[in-house]
Amino acid sequence: MSRFATMTAMTAAMLAGSPAAAQSAPPRPAATTAQQAAVRDVTVTVDAGKPVGALPPVWRFFGADEPNYATMKDGRKLLVELGKLREGEVYFRAHNLLNTGDGTPAFKWGSTNVYTEDKNGNPVYDWTTVDRIIDTYLARGVRPYLQIGFMPEAMTTAPAGTPYQHSWRPGFAYHHIISGWAYPPKSYDKWRELVYQWTRHNIERYGRAEVERWYFEVWNEPNGAYWEASREDFFKLHDYAIDGVRRALPTARVGGPDTAGSGGEFMDAFLKHVSSGTNYATGQTGTPTDFLAFHAKGQPEFVDGHVRMGIATQLREVDRGFGKVTSIPSLANKAVVIGESDPEGCAACPGPENAYRNGTMYSSYTAASFARIWDLAVRRRVNLDGVLSWAFEFENQPWFAGYRQLSTNGVDLPVLNVFRLFAKMGPERIAATSNAQIPLDTIMKDGVRGSADIGTLATRTPDGRIAVLLWHYHDDDVAGPVAQVKLDIAGTKAASATLWRVDGDHANAFTAWQRMGSPQSPNDKQYKQLEAASVMHEETVAATGSTRGGRSFTVALPRQGVALLVIDGR
């Protein structure tokens, strides 16, 4: 996760108050009568006969700081839903998998106790807890994007007196997260052997063919808050770890370095090292690299009583990252993963600027930003393999507590439904335009601060249907006109289409919770009502007319709404 210097004073005030103080978004400015009545006419044109390239399912990656949440009740429940998105193709990345401790989770913390030493300094390996985590993933159709980190307590070179587990909690300055786990090993040979033994154990437990499908990367954001040493020390750590993985499994998929942001000079040096530098572990030229990874975050603000998102900040960072990973010819065709891709940089930090998370700001931002990331990958000719949302769940926290997550107390948030919409789309992109979609260069420069971004992305599904994604996004969380979207779709004779919606009145447990009075202890009846409110429901939409070689449909799309229309394309 990216470094946050401090929480804002307003955030601290919220946290100091009642437990419910931070859970709800600030009230959205009331819509005027004119805004309530206003409708913006939008035309979307789709031509199913014009394929324009592939649309890789890059959305199928998720992650969290707290690995032990995966084995808890709501974590297990959420993993089931992630696995259903595309069973066997969804990946999960977690920090803290090698940390020393008893497995008790805390904010931005976790542990597995895989490595200790006996009184003579000999390694003692215990895979019990980390096996339970990976078992939980695999049983639910999710595979590991296996982060090798952080440093076990018996191996760390942290100065004497440095606490091992950090003392950070929401509201603290971010530097409190740095403690004994963030330092290099006393012995790089022991570090390599730990990684080798872990990989060998995984092969024995899960089978070679299974482990070959995983991703292996070392550490997290070594150019930022997470590494207390030089970049050359990290390159050495990386080389020794990759050598350990490849010694156990020569066909393992390895890469990195999952930098904070596009990585700056650190990433430039890393790319040079793995392509043409001397490998610290083997003495050979270069380091095996199957994929390259960096992070990209937005920057929301709280202005004039509402949240203002920073989509332009995130997209510019994506573009910088793409430029770096394609800068060295020998690496330019490698797979690329944006290892954390989010509206901002700290999932565990609530606050007024982050109050977009529970409702439709997060879901509409996700649709609008992913569409542009796909476009940037095409422009930069990047082999984009994954865009990882650093969002999961926070176990046993207040309802809608204001953390960046996909569910709250086992009830799905609207953003998770956008990933379900992505999962319904096909692998082949087809021509689609909207007369209200903001151009890529404009949104990268200015964000969405004037007219709303009412956009589209269309695909052909494997069974021949046409799937059209629509979003109505604005950086400012204020009321605005409903978009009356007329879709002219060439390539279908269907008299009707199937529609799914995610907005204030559809597939939205947050608004349902607010309507029932925002209870912090919902009874079992209320819980079932919240679960039901989170579910997308299939609607049938009749064609409103014919176009040349196709049909017309009309969809009303509220501000910050997302919808998917699926039509028979035969």
C-alpha positions in Angstrom: 0.0 0.0 0.0 1.2 3.6 -0.6 2.6 5.7 2.2 0.1 8.0 3.9 1.8 10.6 6.0 -1.1 11.2 8.4 -4.8 10.9 8.6 -6.6 14.3 8.3 -7.7 16.1 11.4 -11.3 15.5 10.3 -10.6 11.8 10.1 -9.1 11.8 13.6 -12.1 13.6 14.9 -14.5 11.1 13.4 -12.5 8.2 14.9 -12.5 9.8 18.3 -16.2 10.0 18.4 -18.9 7.2 18.6 -18.2 3.9 16.8 -20.7 4.8 14.2 -19.2 8.2 13.4 -16.9 7.0 10.6 -19.2 4.4 9.1 -21.4 6.6 6.9 -20.6 8.8 4.0 -21.2 12.5 4.6 -24.7 13.4 3.3 -24.7 14.0 -0.4 -25.8 17.6 -1.2 -29.5 17.5 -1.8 -30.7 17.5 -5.4 -32.5 20.6 -6.5 -35.9 20.3 -8.1 -34.3 21.0 -11.4 -31.7 18.3 -11.0 -34.3 15.8 -9.9 -36.3 16.5 -13.0 -33.4 16.9 -15.5 -32.6 14.2 -18.0 -29.5 14.1 -20.2 -30.0 12.4 -23.5 -27.1 10.2 -24.6 -26.6 8.1 -27.7 -24.5 4.9 -27.6 -23.7 3.1 -30.9 -22.6 -0.5 -31.0 -21.6 -2.5 -34.1 -21.3 -6.2 -33.3 -19.8 -6.8 -36.7 -16.7 -4.8 -36.0 -14.3 -6.5 -33.6 -11.6 -4.1 -32.3 -9.4 -6.5 -30.4 -9.2 -8.6 -27.3 -10.5 -7.6 -23.8 -8.4 -9.7 -21.3 -10.1 -10.3 -18.0 -7.6 -8.2 -16.0 -10.2 -7.5 -13.2 -9.8 -11.0 -11.7 -7.1 -10.0 -9.1 -7.7 -8.9 -5.5 -5.6 -8.5 -2.4 -5.3 -7.4 1.3 -2.8 -6.6 4.0 -4.4 -9.1 6.4 -3.9 -12.7 5.2 -5.6 -14.3 8.2 -9.0 -12.7 7.4 -9.3 -15.3 4.5 -9.8 -18.1 7.0 -12.4 -16.2 9.1 -16.2 -16.5 8.6 -16.8 -13.5 6.5 -13.5 -13.9 4.7 -14.4 -17.4 3.6 -17.9 -16.2 2.5 -16.4 -13.5 0.4 -13.8 -15.8 -1.2 -16.7 -18.0 -2.4 -18.1 -15.0 -4.3 -14.7 -14.1 -5.8 -14.2 -17.6 -6.9 -17.6 -17.6 -8.7 -16.5 -14.7 -10.8 -14.4 -17.0 -12.9 -13.5 -20.2 -11.1 -9.8 -21.1 -11.1 -8.8 -17.8 -12.8 -9.2 -15.4 -9.8 -6.0 -14.5 -7.9 -5.4 -13.2 -4.4 -2.4 -11.3 -3.2 -1.7 -10.9 0.5 1.0 -9.2 2.6 2.5 -10.7 5.7 2.5 -14.3 4.7 6.0 -15.0 6.2 5.6 -12.9 9.3 6.2 -14.4 12.8 3.3 -14.6 15.1 0.3 -16.6 16.2 -2.0 -15.8 13.3 -4.1 -13.2 15.1 -5.1 -10.6 12.5 -5.0 -6.8 13.1 -5.2 -3.8 10.8 -2.4 -4.1 8.2 -1.0 -7.1 9.9 -1.0 -10.9 9.7 1.3 -13.8 10.6 1.8 -17.5 9.9 4.9 -18.4 12.0 6.4 -20.4 9.1 10.0 -19.8 10.2 11.7 -19.9 13.6 15.0 -21.2 14.8 16.1 -23.7 17.5 18.6 -22.7 20.2 21.4 -23.6 17.8 20.2 -21.3 15.1 18.8 -24.1 12.9 15.7 -23.4 10.8 12.3 -24.7 12.0 9.6 -24.7 9.4 5.9 -24.8 10.2 3.5 -24.5 7.3 0.3 -25.1 9.3 -1.2 -21.6 9.2 0.0 -20.6 5.7 -1.4 -24.0 4.4 -4.8 -23.1 5.9 -4.8 -19.8 4.1 -3.9 -21.3 0.7 -6.3 -24.3 1.3 -9.1 -21.7 1.9 -8.3 -20.0 -1.4 -8.2 -23.1 -3.5 -11.3 -24.6 -2.0 -13.2 -21.6 -3.2 -11.8 -21.4 -6.8 -9.2 -18.7 -6.0 -5.4 -19.1 -6.6 -2.5 -17.3 -4.9 -0.6 -14.4 -6.3 2.0 -15.4 -3.8 3.9 -12.5 -2.2 7.2 -13.7 -0.6 7.4 -11.5 2.5 7.9 -10.2 5.0 11.0 -11.0 7.1 10.6 -13.6 9.9 11.6 -12.4 13.3 14.4 -14.9 13.7 16.0 -13.7 10.5 15.6 -9.9 10.6 18.5 -7.5 10.9 16.4 -4.9 12.6 18.4 -2.9 15.2 18.2 -4.2 18.7 15.1 -3.0 20.5 13.1 -2.6 17.3 9.6 -4.0 17.9 8.7 -6.8 15.5 4.9 -6.3 15.1 4.0 -2.7 14.3 1.8 -0.5 16.5 -0.1 1.2 13.7 -3.9 1.6 13.9 -6.4 3.8 12.0 -5.6 7.4 12.8 -1.9 7.0 13.4 0.8 8.4 11.2 1.8 5.8 8.6 5.4 5.6 9.8 4.2 3.5 12.7 3.8 0.6 10.3 7.5 0.1 10.0 9.0 -2.4 12.4 11.2 -5.4 12.5 9.5 -7.3 9.6 10.8 -4.6 7.1 14.5 -5.4 7.2 16.9 -7.6 5.2 17.8 -11.1 6.4 20.8 -11.9 8.6 21.6 -14.7 6.0 20.5 -14.5 2.4 21.3 -18.2 2.1 18.7 -18.9 4.9 16.3 -16.6 3.2 16.7 -18.5 -0.1 16.4 -21.8 1.7 13.1 -20.7 3.3 11.7 -19.8 -0.1 12.9 -23.0 -1.6 11.5 -25.2 1.2 8.1 -23.3 1.0 7.9 -23.8 -2.8 8.9 -27.5 -2.5 6.3 -28.0 0.2 3.6 -26.3 -2.0 4.5 -28.7 -4.9 4.2 -31.7 -2.6 0.9 -30.5 -1.1 -0.9 -29.1 -4.2 0.9 -30.7 -7.1 3.3 -29.2 -9.7 0.6 -28.4 -12.3 -1.3 -26.4 -9.7 1.7 -24.4 -8.4 2.8 -23.6 -12.0 -0.4 -21.6 -12.3 0.5 -19.3 -9.4 2.3 -15.9 -9.5 5.4 -15.5 -7.3 6.7 -12.1 -6.4 9.0 -10.7 -3.7 8.0 -8.2 -1.0 5.8 -5.1 -1.5 6.6 -1.5 -2.5 10.4 -1.8 -1.8 10.8 1.7 -3.0 8.5 3.1 -0.3 7.6 2.4 3.3 8.0 -1.3 3.3 11.8 -1.7 2.9 14.4 -0.5 5.4 17.5 -0.9 3.3 19.0 0.2 -0.1 17.6 -0.8 -3.4 20.7 -2.9 -4.1 19.8 -4.8 -0.9 16.4 -5.4 -2.3 17.7 -6.6 -5.6 19.8 -9.1 -3.7 16.7 -10.2 -1.6 14.7 -10.5 -4.9 17.4 -12.6 -6.6 17.9 -15.0 -3.8 14.1 -15.5 -3.4 13.6 -16.1 -7.1 16.5 -18.5 -7.2 14.9 -20.4 -4.3 11.5 -20.6 -6.2 13.1 -21.7 -9.4 15.4 -24.2 -7.8 12.2 -26.0 -6.5 10.1 -25.3 -9.6 12.0 -24.2 -12.7 8.7 -23.5 -14.5 7.3 -21.2 -11.8 5.9 -17.9 -12.9 8.1 -15.2 -11.2 8.2 -11.4 -11.3 7.9 -8.2 -9.5 8.8 -5.8 -7.9 5.3 -4.3 -7.1 6.6 -0.8 -6.6 4.7 2.0 -5.0 3.5 3.9 -8.0 5.3 3.5 -11.3 8.5 3.2 -9.3 10.6 6.2 -10.5 14.4 5.6 -10.6 14.0 2.5 -8.4 12.0 0.8 -11.2 14.4 1.9 -13.8 17.3 0.4 -11.9 15.3 -2.8 -11.2 14.5 -3.3 -14.9 18.1 -2.8 -15.8 19.2 -5.3 -13.0 16.8 -8.1 -14.0 17.6 -7.7 -17.7 21.3 -7.1 -17.8 22.7 -6.9 -14.3 24.7 -9.5 -12.4 22.4 -11.8 -10.4 23.3 -11.7 -6.7 22.3 -15.3 -6.1 23.8 -17.0 -9.2 26.4 -14.7 -10.6 24.7 -15.0 -14.0 23.4 -12.1 -16.1 19.9 -11.1 -15.3 17.1 -12.5 -13.2 14.3 -14.7 -14.4 11.2 -12.5 -15.1 7.9 -13.6 -16.4 5.8 -10.6 -15.3 6.4 -7.0 -14.2 4.3 -5.3 -11.5 3.8 -1.8 -10.2 1.0 0.1 -8.3 -1.3 3.0 -9.3 -3.6 4.9 -6.9 -6.0 7.8 -7.2 -6.3 10.7 -4.8 -9.8 11.6 -3.5 -10.4 14.8 -1.5 -13.1 16.2 0.7 -14.2 19.6 -0.8 -17.2 21.8 -0.2 -18.9 19.2 1.9 -18.5 16.2 -0.5 -16.0 13.7 -1.8 -14.1 14.5 -5.0 -12.4 11.6 -6.6 -9.0 11.7 -8.3 -9.3 9.4 -11.3 -6.8 11.5 -13.4 -4.1 10.9 -10.8 -4.5 7.1 -11.0 -4.6 7.0 -14.8 -1.5 9.1 -15.2 0.3 6.8 -12.8 -0.9 3.8 -14.9 0.4 5.4 -18.0 3.8 6.2 -16.4 4.1 2.6 -15.3 3.3 1.2 -18.7 5.9 3.5 -20.2 8.5 2.1 -17.8 7.8 -1.6 -18.2 8.0 -1.3 -22.0 11.2 0.8 -21.9 13.6 -2.1 -22.2 13.2 -4.1 -25.4 14.0 -7.5 -23.8 11.2 -6.9 -21.3 8.7 -5.0 -23.4 6.5 -8.1 -24.1 6.4 -9.5 -20.6 3.1 -9.8 -18.8 2.2 -6.8 -16.7 0.2 -6.7 -13.5 -0.9 -3.5 -11.8 -0.4 -5.2 -8.4 -2.5 -2.6 -6.5 -4.9 -0.4 -8.5 -7.3 1.7 -6.4 -8.9 5.1 -5.9 -6.4 5.8 -3.1 -3.7 4.2 -1.1 -4.8 2.9 2.3 -7.7 0.4 2.6 -7.6 0.5 6.4 -7.8 4.3 6.6 -11.3 5.7 7.0 -12.1 9.4 6.7 -14.2 12.0 4.9 -12.1 11.9 1.8 -12.6 8.1 1.6 -16.3 8.1 2.1 -16.9 7.0 -1.5 -16.3 3.4 -0.5 -19.7 2.1 0.7 -21.9 3.4 -2.2 -22.0 4.0 -5.9 -19.0 6.3 -6.1 -16.7 3.3 -5.8 -18.6 1.1 -8.2 -18.9 3.8 -10.9 -15.2 4.8 -10.5 -14.3 1.1 -10.9 -16.2 0.8 -14.2 -14.8 4.1 -15.6 -11.2 3.5 -14.5 -10.9 -0.1 -15.7 -12.2 1.0 -19.2 -9.5 3.6 -19.4 -6.8 1.2 -18.2 -7.8 -1.2 -21.0 -7.5 1.6 -23.4 -4.1 2.7 -22.1 -2.8 -0.9 -22.4 -3.8 -0.9 -26.1 -2.2 2.5 -26.7 1.0 1.5 -25.0 1.0 -2.0 -26.5 1.3 -3.5 -23.1 0.7 -7.2 -22.4 -1.7 -6.4 -19.6 -2.4 -9.5 -17.5 -3.9 -8.2 -14.3 -5.3 -5.1 -12.5 -5.5 -6.0 -8.9 -8.0 -4.3 -6.6 -6.5 -4.0 -3.1 -9.9 -4.6 -1.4 -11.2 -7.6 0.5 -13.0 -7.3 3.9 -12.3 -6.3 7.5 -13.6 -8.9 9.9 -15.8 -8.0 12.9 -15.8 -4.3 12.2 -18.8 -1.9 12.4 -21.3 -2.1 9.6 -20.2 0.1 6.6 -17.3 1.3 8.7 -15.7 3.3 5.8 -12.8 0.9 4.9 -12.0 0.1 1.3 -13.6 -3.4 1.0 -15.9 -5.6 -1.1 -18.2 -6.6 1.7 -19.2 -5.5 5.2 -20.0 -8.2 7.8 -20.6 -10.7 5.0 -22.9 -8.5 2.9 -21.6 -7.4 -0.5 -21.1 -3.8 -1.3 -22.1 -2.3 -4.7 -18.5 -2.4 -6.0 -18.4 -6.2 -6.0 -21.4 -6.2 -8.4 -19.3 -4.3 -11.0 -16.8 -7.2 -11.0 -19.8 -9.5 -11.5 -20.7 -7.4 -14.5 -17.1 -7.6 -15.8 -17.4 -11.4 -15.5 -20.4 -11.5 -17.8 -18.5 -9.7 -20.6 -16.7 -11.6 -23.4 -13.1 -11.8 -24.5 -13.6 -10.0 -27.8 -14.1 -6.2 -27.8 -16.5 -4.8 -30.4 -16.9 -1.2 -31.7 -18.9 1.0 -29.3 -19.1 4.8 -28.9 -21.0 7.2 -26.6 -21.5 10.8 -27.5 -21.1 11.6 -23.7 -17.9 9.7 -23.0 -14.9 11.8 -22.1 -11.9 11.2 -24.3 -9.0 9.3 -22.7 -6.5 12.2 -22.9 -9.0 14.6 -21.4 -9.9 12.4 -18.4 -6.2 11.8 -17.8 -5.5 15.5 -17.8 -8.5 16.9 -16.0 -10.5 14.0 -14.5 -14.3 14.4 -14.6 -15.0 17.8 -13.2 -17.4 19.3 -15.8 -20.0 17.2 -17.7 -20.3 13.6 -16.4 -18.6 10.7 -18.1 -21.3 8.5 -19.6 -19.4 5.8 -21.3 -19.6 2.4 -22.9 -17.6 -0.8 -23.5 -19.0 -3.6 -25.6 -17.9 -7.2 -26.2 -18.9 -10.4 -27.9 -19.3 -13.3 -25.5 -18.2 -16.8 -26.2 -21.7 -17.9 -26.9 -22.3 -15.1 -29.5 -24.2 -12.6 -27.4 -23.5 -8.8 -27.3 -22.6 -7.5 -23.8 -22.7 -3.7 -23.5 -21.3 -2.0 -20.3 -22.6 1.5 -19.4 -21.4 3.8 -16.7 -22.4 7.3 -15.5 -19.5 8.7 -13.6 -18.4 12.0 -12.1 -15.5 12.8 -9.8 -17.8 14.9 -7.5 -20.3 13.1 -5.3 -23.1 15.5 -5.9 -26.5 15.0 -7.5 -26.9 15.3 -11.2 -29.3 14.5 -14.1 -30.3 11.0 -15.0 -28.8 9.8 -18.3 -31.4 8.6 -20.8 -29.3 6.3 -22.9 -30.5 5.3 -26.4 -28.5 2.3 -27.6 -28.4 1.7 -31.3 -27.0 -1.9 -31.7 -26.1 -3.2 -35.1 -25.9 -7.0 -35.5 -28.9 -8.2 -33.6 -32.6 -8.8 -34.4 -33.5 -9.5 -30.8 -36.8 -8.1 -29.6 -35.5 -7.8 -26.0 -32.4 -7.7 -23.9 -31.3 -8.6 -20.4 -30.3 -5.8 -18.1 -28.4 -5.7 -14.8 -28.1 -2.5 -12.8 -25.9 -1.2 -9.9 -27.0 2.2 -8.6 -28.8 3.8 -5.6 -31.8 1.6 -6.0 -30.4 -1.6 -7.4 -27.9 -4.1 -6.0 -27.1 -1.7 -3.2 -27.0 -2.9 0.5 -25.7 0.5 1.7 -28.8 2.5 0.8 -31.0 -0.4 2.1 -29.1 -0.2 5.4 -29.6 3.6 5.6 -33.3 3.2 4.9 -33.6 0.8 7.8 -32.0 3.4 10.2 -28.3 2.4 9.9 -28.5 -0.3 12.6 -25.1 -1.4 14.1 -26.6 -4.7 15.2 -29.0 -5.8 12.5 -31.2 -8.7 13.6 -31.4 -11.9 11.5 -34.4 -10.6 9.6 -32.6 -7.3 8.8 -29.5 -9.2 7.8 -31.4 -11.2 5.3 -32.9 -8.0 3.9 -29.4 -6.5 3.5 -28.2 -9.6 1.7 -31.2 -9.5 -0.6 -30.7 -5.8 -1.3 -27.1 -6.5 -2.4 -28.1 -8.9 -5.1 -28.3 -7.9 -8.8 -31.6 -8.9 -10.5 -32.1 -9.7 -14.1 -34.5 -7.4 -15.9 -36.0 -7.7 -19.4 -35.9 -4.6 -21.6 -37.9 -4.5 -24.8 -36.4 -3.0 -28.0 -37.8 0.5 -28.7 -37.2 0.4 -32.4 -35.1 -0.8 -35.3 -31.9 0.7 -36.8 -30.0 -0.2 -39.9 -29.2 -3.9 -39.3 -30.1 -3.9 -35.6 -32.3 -2.8 -32.8 -32.6 0.2 -30.4 -32.9 0.0 -26.6 -33.4 2.7 -24.0 -31.9 2.6 -20.5 -32.2 5.2 -17.7 -28.8 5.5 -16.0 -28.7 7.5 -12.7 -25.6 9.5 -11.7 -22.9 7.1 -10.5 -24.8 4.2 -11.9 -23.4 1.2 -13.8 -25.4 -1.2 -16.0 -24.9 -4.1 -18.4 -27.1 -4.9 -21.3 -26.8 -8.4 -22.9 -28.5 -9.0 -26.3 -28.7 -12.1 -28.5 -26.3 -11.4 -31.3 -27.5 -13.9 -33.8 
